[in-house]
Amino acid sequence: MDDSFYDILASHYDDLQLTGDTASWGPYIHGLITDLCRIKDPSVTDLGCGTGVITNYLASKGLDVTGVDLSPDMLAIASSGDETGTVSWICADITCYEGPSCGCFISTMDTVGHITDEKDLSEMFGSVSGLLEDGGIFILDVTTERHFEKTLADNVFYEDYDDFTLLWVNHYDRDNKINHAELTLFELTEDGLYERYDGELTARFYSCGEIEDMAGKAGLKTIAVFGDLNREEPADKDERLFFVFGK
């Protein structure tokens, strides 16, 4: 994963990532924390917080929240949206996070899938388990193989806005379960011209079994697995799953 390209995408990330879902993610995650965490009003650490949409929502609900991301530009946007002024922002590699213990970890918006090295992901589970307080939970989401094979596949996508255009050539390697996205961004400058940026983002499909196995080896137990932004058992049509692990 080219982390510098996330810095380039940072100012447009919410437009690209959250179309139609902006109002859903925060309340959904907050509901899972409220209902499934055995610690009342737990402190929350958001691993791979990006532009802080969920981080800042949880802070607005009175929770003590820390946002962690490797992209300084993402964190700059996230902190500018912190209306409470209470969120702690940390620039760090989430696969070897060594921050303070807390009652809840979350890692959302496909963060896990972009950790394509299984050893790195296993290390992240180990870090979370070591820092998670008894009775706490770890919430994460993954995209399903249906999403990689059917929606992304070998398709070409584009997003056209007033101030930028993004072209996305996709290829999903079914044998190695790796998704390659070649992106070209044209961004409008102050002089009315467009500046071009090119980058590649990769993601990996992890099966339910692989995710639960890594969690289990790290000392975490599976509390629930839900379908896409719901509280139901996963269905074949789902393109995203949510896991809740506990200690």
Secondary structure, 3 states (H helix, E strand, C coil): CCHHHHHHHHHHHHHHHCCCCHHHHHHHHHHHHHHHCCCCCCCEEEECCCCCHHHHHHHHCCCCEEEEECCHHHHHHHHHCCCCCCCEEEECCHHHCCCCCEEEEEECCCCHHHCCCHHHHHHHHHHHHHHEEEEEEEEEEEECHHHHHHHHCCCEEEEECCCEEEEEEEEEECCCCEEEEEEEEEEECCCCCEEEEEEEEEEECCCHHHHHHHHHHCCCEEEEEECCCCCCCCCCCCCEEEEEEEC
